[in-house]
Amino acid sequence: MSSHQDTDTVSRNAAYALLHGALRAQRSVDEDFDKHVSDLAPRDRAFVRLLVATTLRRLGQIDAVLKEFVSRPPPDRVLDLMRLGAAQLLFLETPAYAAVGIMVALTKRGNEPQAGMVNAVLRRVSEKGAGILAAQNAAKLNTPAWLWSSWLAAYGEPATIATAEAHMQEPALDFSLKNPAEAADWAKRLDATPLPTGSLRRAGGGRIQDLDGFAEGGWWIQDAAAALPAKIVLHALGGGAGKTVIDLCAAPGGKTAQLAAAGCHVTAVDLVADRLSLLRDNLARLGLSANVATADARTWQPSELADAVLLDAPCSATGTIRRHPDLPHLKRETDPARLAGLQTQLLEAAARMVKPGGHILYSVCSLQTEERKGVVSAVLEKDAGLTRIKIPAEAVGGESQFVTPTGELRTLPSQWPERGGLDGFYGALLQRT
């Protein structure tokens, strides 16, 4: 076997380990990734990520195709190897001899008796799979039933279908700038397109660290929707320069960086020390500063009350499936209701940290209704000193489609289809009266 063939086998074996971790062991692909690809070249690392992401994005379709040719359920390892083989044949245009041959070879390493079956099934997929795909309802097949039904109830059928379709696409790369006034210059340097909300966007691919401006700290990676909560806070503060802002659940630090770059005196609080190390590294690269505290935001108290608190609360993160296609397989239907209790406690704590007249922005990157309005309503009912403030469209770059009639932030992956979509976010602005 040539060294090229060896690399192909190692790459696909790494993809299997990552897929197995997500589907069978509840392990995040992002957290596991470096461990499994450390010996691979950048090009091969990129292939592994693409293969795993494609398999997860299209898992419902892939399983429906395989079901046509598999008479009884195979062992988990064999099924996952066939899924990876089918993803290559159906969606990545990998030559059949490569996709089939390597997956059969990997099957032989631990499941020799099934190797012939894998060979036969994948060859049938190569011959007949495209025709089966053409008749599928891809959006619904690739979305777990509990998510589909919850989005249908909350957003209606057209938005649900469009959201599920957005999740099947590779997302673009979004940048937040340290100095927004330099947007035109950075757009040229990064070969990126300015978005109405102030972010820049370019096609994904390649190592972030190799892009122009990374080392000099001119920008950081942040989905355009994820940049909106801090923009809303800065708009409420009239710009933010000299204001004191507390960023709760702050790591990895994109919102902290936005606030600090605008001249705010920021205190970043997070429960996980390792994640705060990443926040400190990001701030150091960007040449920005903030006070950093490792603490449980539910019990932590600031030394003095702040002008504003931004709480981007821990959530089910179903608004970020386009970037994290393993999420539907890591989350459970009971998670949103469970997390809503924590989110309510965090928002109650945040409300105690602001001065009279101060603002609190509650946000989550979740599409689940339990983690959105219900949390805010529960806190408003308990605390008569809080009032809801309508978020104006100008706070989000004039994009009125991102603001609900009741003045809340709401982005969906189905929005901006002509620009490549964006993550799903919810935000509510409160004020201590």
C-alpha positions in Angstrom: 0.0 0.0 0.0 1.4 3.4 -1.0 1.9 6.2 1.6 -0.9 8.1 -0.1 -3.2 5.1 0.5 -2.0 4.9 4.1 -2.9 8.6 4.6 -6.3 8.1 3.1 -6.9 5.1 5.4 -5.7 7.0 8.5 -7.9 10.0 7.6 -11.0 7.9 7.3 -10.2 6.0 10.5 -10.0 9.4 12.2 -13.3 10.3 10.7 -14.8 7.0 12.1 -13.4 7.8 15.6 -15.0 11.2 15.6 -18.4 10.0 14.2 -18.4 7.1 16.7 -17.7 9.6 19.6 -20.6 11.9 18.6 -23.2 9.2 17.9 -22.2 6.6 20.5 -20.4 8.3 23.3 -21.9 11.9 23.4 -18.6 13.5 22.6 -18.4 16.8 20.8 -16.5 16.6 17.4 -14.8 19.9 18.1 -13.5 18.8 21.5 -12.3 15.5 20.1 -10.9 16.7 16.8 -7.3 17.5 17.5 -6.8 14.3 19.4 -7.7 12.2 16.3 -6.0 14.3 13.6 -2.7 15.4 15.2 -0.6 13.4 12.8 -2.3 14.5 9.6 -1.4 17.3 7.2 -3.7 20.4 7.1 -5.3 19.2 3.8 -6.1 15.8 5.3 -7.4 17.4 8.5 -9.8 19.5 6.4 -11.0 16.4 4.6 -11.7 14.6 7.9 -13.7 17.6 9.2 -15.7 17.8 5.9 -16.4 14.1 5.9 -17.6 13.9 9.5 -19.7 17.1 9.1 -21.3 15.9 5.9 -22.1 12.5 7.4 -23.8 14.2 10.4 -25.6 16.8 8.3 -27.0 14.2 6.0 -27.4 11.3 8.4 -31.1 10.9 7.9 -30.7 10.7 4.1 -27.7 8.3 4.4 -29.5 5.9 6.7 -32.6 5.9 4.4 -30.4 5.0 1.5 -28.5 2.3 3.4 -31.8 0.8 4.6 -32.7 -0.1 1.0 -29.7 -2.4 0.8 -29.2 -3.7 4.4 -31.5 -6.6 5.4 -30.7 -6.6 9.1 -29.0 -4.1 11.5 -25.2 -4.5 11.4 -22.8 -3.9 14.4 -22.5 -0.2 15.3 -18.9 0.1 14.0 -19.9 -1.4 10.6 -22.9 0.9 10.3 -20.8 3.9 11.0 -18.2 2.9 8.5 -20.9 2.4 5.9 -22.3 5.8 6.7 -19.0 7.4 6.1 -18.6 5.4 2.8 -22.1 6.5 1.7 -21.4 10.2 2.5 -18.3 10.1 0.3 -20.3 8.4 -2.6 -23.5 10.5 -2.3 -22.3 13.9 -1.4 -18.5 14.3 -1.7 -18.0 12.8 -5.2 -15.3 10.5 -4.0 -14.4 7.9 -6.6 -16.1 4.6 -5.8 -12.9 2.6 -5.9 -11.5 4.8 -3.1 -14.6 5.2 -0.9 -15.5 1.5 -1.1 -12.0 0.0 -1.0 -10.9 1.9 2.1 -14.1 1.4 4.0 -13.9 -2.3 3.3 -10.3 -2.4 4.5 -11.3 -0.7 7.7 -14.1 -3.1 8.2 -11.7 -6.0 8.0 -9.7 -4.6 10.9 -12.3 -5.4 13.4 -15.3 -6.9 11.7 -13.9 -9.3 9.0 -17.1 -11.3 8.6 -19.0 -8.2 7.5 -16.5 -6.9 5.0 -18.2 -8.6 2.0 -21.5 -7.1 3.0 -20.0 -3.6 3.3 -18.5 -4.0 -0.1 -21.8 -5.1 -1.7 -23.9 -2.4 0.0 -21.6 0.5 -0.8 -21.4 -0.7 -4.5 -25.2 -0.6 -4.6 -25.2 2.8 -3.0 -22.7 4.0 -5.7 -25.0 2.6 -8.4 -28.5 3.4 -7.1 -28.1 6.0 -4.3 -28.5 9.1 -6.4 -31.9 8.0 -7.6 -33.1 7.3 -4.0 -31.8 10.7 -2.9 -33.9 12.5 -5.6 -37.1 11.2 -4.1 -36.3 12.1 -0.5 -37.6 14.8 1.8 -34.1 15.8 2.8 -34.9 18.6 5.3 -37.2 16.4 7.4 -35.1 13.2 7.1 -32.0 15.0 8.5 -33.8 16.6 11.4 -34.6 14.7 14.6 -38.4 14.5 15.1 -38.4 16.4 18.4 -36.6 19.3 16.9 -38.8 19.3 13.7 -42.0 19.3 15.7 -40.8 22.1 18.1 -39.7 24.4 15.3 -43.0 23.7 13.4 -45.0 24.8 16.4 -42.8 27.9 17.0 -42.0 29.2 13.5 -44.3 27.5 11.0 -43.6 25.1 8.2 -41.8 27.4 5.7 -39.3 28.6 8.3 -38.8 25.1 9.6 -38.1 23.7 6.2 -35.7 26.6 5.3 -33.9 26.2 8.7 -33.4 22.5 8.2 -32.2 23.1 4.6 -29.7 25.7 6.0 -28.3 23.1 8.3 -27.3 21.0 5.4 -25.0 23.6 4.0 -21.4 24.4 4.9 -21.5 27.8 6.7 -19.3 30.7 5.7 -16.7 32.3 8.0 -17.7 35.5 9.8 -15.4 38.1 11.3 -15.8 40.8 14.0 -13.4 43.7 13.7 -11.4 45.3 16.5 -11.8 48.6 14.7 -15.1 48.6 12.7 -14.0 51.8 10.9 -11.4 49.7 9.0 -14.1 47.4 7.5 -13.4 48.4 3.9 -9.7 47.7 4.3 -10.2 44.3 6.1 -12.8 43.3 3.5 -10.1 43.6 0.8 -7.4 41.9 2.8 -9.6 39.0 3.8 -11.4 38.8 0.4 -14.6 39.2 2.4 -18.0 40.8 2.0 -19.4 43.4 4.5 -22.7 42.4 6.1 -25.4 45.0 7.0 -24.8 44.3 10.7 -21.1 45.2 10.6 -19.6 41.7 10.4 -17.5 40.5 7.4 -18.1 37.2 5.7 -16.0 35.0 3.4 -16.1 31.4 2.3 -14.8 28.9 4.8 -11.7 26.8 4.3 -8.1 26.8 5.4 -6.6 27.4 8.9 -7.9 30.5 10.7 -4.3 31.2 12.0 -3.0 31.5 8.4 -5.5 34.3 7.4 -4.3 37.9 7.0 -4.5 39.8 10.2 -4.7 36.9 12.7 -1.3 37.5 14.2 -1.7 41.3 14.4 -5.1 40.9 16.2 -7.3 42.8 13.8 -10.3 40.5 14.0 -11.8 37.4 15.6 -14.1 34.7 14.3 -17.8 35.2 15.4 -21.0 34.4 13.6 -22.9 37.5 12.5 -25.8 36.6 14.8 -23.5 36.0 17.8 -22.2 39.6 17.4 -25.7 41.1 17.7 -26.2 40.9 21.5 -23.1 43.0 22.3 -24.2 45.5 19.6 -27.6 45.8 21.3 -25.9 46.5 24.6 -23.6 49.1 23.1 -26.6 50.8 21.4 -28.5 50.9 24.7 -25.4 52.5 26.3 -25.0 55.1 23.6 -21.7 53.8 22.4 -20.3 52.3 25.5 -17.0 54.2 26.0 -16.2 54.4 29.7 -19.2 52.4 30.7 -18.9 49.4 33.1 -20.3 46.2 31.6 -20.3 42.6 33.1 -20.2 39.8 30.5 -21.6 36.7 32.2 -20.8 33.2 30.9 -18.3 35.0 28.8 -15.9 32.4 27.3 -14.6 32.1 24.7 -14.8 35.9 24.7 -16.2 37.2 21.4 -18.7 39.5 23.2 -16.1 40.5 25.8 -13.9 41.6 22.9 -16.7 43.6 21.2 -17.4 45.5 24.4 -13.7 46.1 25.3 -13.0 47.3 21.7 -15.8 49.8 22.1 -14.1 51.3 25.2 -16.2 49.6 27.9 -14.7 48.6 31.2 -15.5 44.9 31.0 -15.6 42.2 33.7 -15.8 38.7 32.1 -17.2 36.0 34.3 -17.3 32.2 33.5 -17.5 29.1 35.6 -14.9 27.1 33.6 -11.3 28.0 34.1 -10.1 26.3 30.9 -12.5 28.3 28.8 -11.4 31.5 30.5 -7.8 30.7 29.5 -9.0 30.7 25.9 -10.7 34.1 26.5 -7.4 35.5 28.0 -5.5 34.2 25.0 -7.9 35.8 22.6 -7.8 39.2 24.4 -4.0 39.1 24.4 -3.9 38.4 20.6 -6.3 41.3 20.1 -4.5 43.7 22.4 -7.6 44.2 24.5 -8.1 44.0 28.3 -10.8 43.0 30.7 -11.1 41.9 34.3 -11.6 38.1 34.4 -13.3 36.2 37.2 -13.7 32.4 37.4 -17.0 32.0 39.3 -20.5 30.8 39.2 -22.5 33.8 37.9 -25.5 32.8 40.1 -23.6 33.6 43.3 -20.8 35.9 42.2 -21.2 39.6 43.1 -19.4 42.6 41.5 -17.6 45.1 43.7 -19.9 47.8 42.3 -23.1 47.8 40.2 -22.6 48.0 36.5 -24.1 50.1 33.7 -25.0 46.9 31.8 -24.9 43.1 32.1 -24.8 40.9 29.0 -25.9 37.3 29.8 -25.3 34.9 26.9 -26.6 32.0 28.9 -25.7 28.3 28.6 -28.3 26.7 26.3 -29.1 23.8 24.0 -27.3 25.7 21.2 -29.8 24.5 18.6 -29.3 27.8 16.8 -25.8 26.8 15.9 -26.4 23.4 14.2 -25.2 24.8 10.9 -21.7 25.1 12.5 -22.0 22.1 14.8 -23.8 19.3 13.0 -23.2 16.9 15.8 -25.5 18.9 18.1 -28.8 17.2 17.2 -27.1 13.9 18.2 -25.7 15.3 21.5 -28.8 17.0 22.8 -32.0 15.5 24.2 -35.6 16.6 24.1 -35.6 17.2 27.8 -32.6 19.6 27.7 -34.4 22.9 26.9 -36.7 22.6 29.9 -33.9 21.6 32.2 -31.7 24.4 31.0 -34.5 27.0 31.4 -34.3 26.6 35.2 -30.6 27.4 35.1 -31.1 30.3 32.7 -33.8 31.8 35.0 -31.4 31.7 38.0 -28.7 33.3 35.9 -31.0 36.1 34.7 -32.2 36.8 38.2 -28.6 37.1 39.3 -27.7 39.4 36.4 -30.6 41.7 37.3 -29.0 42.2 40.7 -25.8 43.5 39.2 -27.0 46.7 37.5 -27.4 50.2 38.7 -30.8 51.9 38.6 -31.4 52.7 34.9 -28.9 50.0 33.9 -29.6 47.4 31.2 -29.5 43.6 31.1 -29.4 41.8 27.7 -30.4 38.1 28.0 -29.5 36.0 25.0 -29.3 32.4 23.9 -28.2 30.7 20.7 -31.2 28.3 20.9 -34.2 27.9 18.7 -36.2 26.3 21.5 -39.0 28.4 22.9 -38.5 27.1 26.5 -35.2 28.9 26.6 -36.5 32.2 25.1 -39.5 34.2 26.1 -40.4 31.9 29.0 -37.2 32.6 30.9 -37.6 36.4 30.5 -41.3 36.3 31.5 -40.6 34.3 34.6 -38.0 36.9 35.8 -40.1 39.9 35.0 -43.0 38.4 37.0 -40.7 38.0 40.1 -38.9 41.3 39.9 -41.2 44.4 39.7 -38.1 46.6 39.4 -37.4 45.3 35.8 -39.1 46.4 32.6 -38.7 45.1 29.0 -37.2 47.6 26.5 -37.9 47.2 22.8 -34.8 46.6 20.7 -34.7 49.0 17.8 -33.8 47.8 14.3 -30.9 50.3 14.2 -29.2 48.4 17.0 -28.9 45.4 14.6 -27.8 47.3 11.5 -31.3 48.3 10.5 -32.2 44.6 9.8 -35.8 44.8 11.0 -36.3 41.1 10.2 -34.2 40.3 13.2 -36.5 42.1 15.6 -39.9 40.7 16.6 -43.0 42.9 16.8 -42.6 42.9 20.6 -39.0 44.2 20.3 -37.0 41.1 20.9 -34.0 39.8 18.9 -34.8 36.8 16.8 -32.6 35.4 14.1 -33.2 32.1 12.4 -30.8 30.0 10.1 -33.5 30.4 7.4 -32.9 34.2 7.2 -30.4 35.8 4.9 -30.6 32.8 2.4 -29.0 35.0 -0.3 -26.0 35.6 2.0 -25.6 32.1 3.3 -27.8 32.2 6.5 -26.7 32.9 10.1 -27.1 31.2 13.5 -30.3 31.3 15.4 -30.3 33.7 18.4 -32.8 35.2 20.8 -32.3 38.3 22.9 -34.4 40.4 25.2 -33.3 43.8 26.6 -34.4 44.7 30.2 -33.8 47.8 32.3 -33.6 48.3 36.1 -36.2 51.1 36.7 
